[in-house]
Amino acid sequence: MRIAAILTDIEGTTTPISFVHEALFPYARARIAEFCKAHEAEPEVAAALAAARALDGHPEIDLDATIALLIRWIDEDRKAGPLKTLQGLIWQKGYEEGVLKGQVYEDAADYLNRWHASGLSLFVYSSGSVAAQKLIFGYSDKGDLALLFSGFFDTAVGGKLERASYERIAREVGIKPANILFLSDNPGEIAAAKAAGLQVARIDRALAADEARREDEVLVAGSFAPVDRDFF
């Protein structure tokens, strides 16, 4: 079946997991208190703070208690919308100031550019917010890669382990599931996408870059290079 589009995960697929957990998360954690206190009156920040309180079931708590809640969520790696919004705003400032630079594997940047040039449509689906996705690629150490993508999806479309999420993405981009190739390092995500009818390949960065094998009829590749050889 001809592939018309590629849908890619970020963490562990295009970008080292360590960048997110050892660079982005600590950067936001160290600055979230100061940021919230300095910008709490701004509409977007105020709305995120109120949403965090409501999500926790304590709309009455003050700013200090809300900040403590947000820090706890960071430590728990909680996928909460209000936290993602605030992290994204903090990261944006860091990217714009040149303090942060999105890390993208060299092979990922290379093949994303090649696939885009060949006419394939590229999309991102990550648990990180759409804004955070655009920052990682837009301010990447391989240049502005955000321009390569036709669309970005986060968990607003549904959980990444849910078949329906991939079906919804296919409908939204107007491409049949069988014509979309999904790339991820997560076996559960691969299984959900495959169940939705997408073609799939799992990226395992523990393998050598040119190494590939089959597991339950799924290509497992050490980089994007074997994926390109196998599907194109």
N, C-alpha and C positions, 0 to 999 in steps of 0.2 A: 504494500500500500504506500503510495507516494506521500512523503512528509511535506507539509506546507508550512508548518510552524513548530517552533521549539519553545517549550515552557520550562523554565529552570528555577530551581531552588537556589538559595544563596549560601547559607552556612554549610560548610563542608563540601559544597559543590563548586561554586564559583569563587568562594572566599573562605579563608581559613577560619575554623570555628574559634580559634584563639583570638582572632582580631575582635570578634564580637564580645567574647567573654573576658578577655584580658585588656582590651583597649576601650571599646565603646561603653560597656557597662560601668567599669570603674570611673571613666571620665564623667559620665552623667551622675553617678552616685556622689562623687566628690563635689559636684556643683549644684545639685538639685535644691538644696536648702537656700543657698544664696540666690539662685535664679528665681525660685518661687517668691521669696520675700521682696525681690526687686521688681517683679513683674506681676504680682498677684492681682493688680487692678486692671490689667489688660484683658480684654474679652476672652481671647482664646485660652489664656492661662487660668482665668477665673472659672471658665466653664469646665476645664479639665479638673481643677481642684474640687469643684462642686460634684462632678461626676465620680471622682474617686471616693469622696465621702459617701455618696449615695450607694455606690457599688459595695462599699464595706458595711452599709447599713447604719452608719452613724453620721447623718447630715449635720449634726450640731457641733462637731468637734472643731477646734480652732486650727489656725494655720500650722502651728508647731506640731500638733498631733497629726495633722494631715501629712506633713513632711515625713514624720516618723513612719506613717503608714506606707508612703511611697518608697522609702528606703527599705522597709521590710519586704515589700513586693519585689524590689530589685534583687535583694538577697535570696528570695525564693524563686527568682526567675519567673515571676507571675506574668502571664500574658494578658495584662489588663489595658484596655483601650486608653483610659486617661493617662496612665503611666507612659504608654507608647507616645502619646501626643507630647508630653513634657520632655521625655528623652529626645524626641525628634527635634524639638526647638533648641535644646541645649547642644545637641550634636551639630545642628545647622550653624550655630555660631562658631563652633570649633572648626568645622570644615571651611567656613568662609574666612576665618582668620588664618587658615593654613596649619593649624595645630593638629587637625585630624586629616588623614588621607585614607580613603577606602582601599583596602587590600583586595586585589583580584589575582587569582592564579594566572600565570603567564599563558598557559595553554587555553584557559577559559577565555581570556581577552582575545587571543589569536583566533580561535574558532568562532567566537561570537561575531567578530569582524568579518571573517570569511563567510559565515552563514548568512549574515545580513547582506553582504555584497552579492551573494548568489541569488537573492530574492526571497529567502525564507523570512517569515515574520517571527519576531522574538518577543517573548513575554516573560515576566517574572511572577512567581508565586512564593511568597515567604511569610513566615509568622511575624516578621517585623513590619511596621507600618509602611504604607506606600511611600510616605514622605521619607522615611529612613532608607528605603530601598533606592530611591532616586538620589539620595545623598551619597550612598556608598558607590554607586556607579558614576554619578555625575562628577564626583571629586575623587576619582580613583587614582591609584598610582600608575595606571596604564592610560590615563587621559579620560576625557569625558565619554564614557561608554553608555550613559543614559540615553543618548541620541539614537542608539541602535534599537531600542525597544519600542514596540508598538503599544504596550500596555503593561500595567503593574497591578498585581492582586495581593491582598493580605487576607487575614482571617475574617474580614467583613463578608467575604464571599462564602465562608464556611471553614470548618476545621480541616487541617491538611491530611487527616487520617480518614476523612469521610469521602466516599465515592461521589456523593452528590455535589461536592465542591468542584470536582474536576468536570462533571457534566455541566455545571453552571458556567464555568469558565469557557468551555467549548461553545456553549450557546451565546455567551456574551461576545466572544471574538468572531463568531460566525464561521467557525471551521469545524468540520466533523471530527469527533474524538479520534478516529482511526488515522487522521492526517496530522495529528499533533504528537510530537515526541516530548515526553516529560523526563527531565534529568533531576535526580536527587540522590543524596547519600543515605536517605532514611528508608529502610525496607518497608515500613508501614505505609509511608507515602507512596512508594512504588506500587505496593499491592492495591491501594485505593485507586490510584490512577489507572492501573491495568484493568481493574474491575469496571471502571467507567468506560473502557474501550480505547484508552490512549495507548500509544506505543511508549515503551519505557526503557530506560537504562539507568542502572545504579552506579554512582561514582563512589569508589572506595579509594581514598587518598593514601591508604596504607599500602596499596599495591604499587609496583613500579609503573612509571608513566605509560609505558607501552603494553603493560600486562592487561589481559582480559580473560574472562572465563564466563561460563554459563551456570546460573543457579536457578532452578525451576523455570527454565526457558527465558530467563531474564539476563541480558548482558550486564556483567559487572566489570567496570573498567577503571583503571588507575588514573585516567585523565580523560580529557575530551577527545584526544587523538584516536583511541580505539573506537569511540562512538562514531566519529566521522568515517572511519574505514568500514565499519559494520553497516551503517545506515545510508551512507552516501557514496 
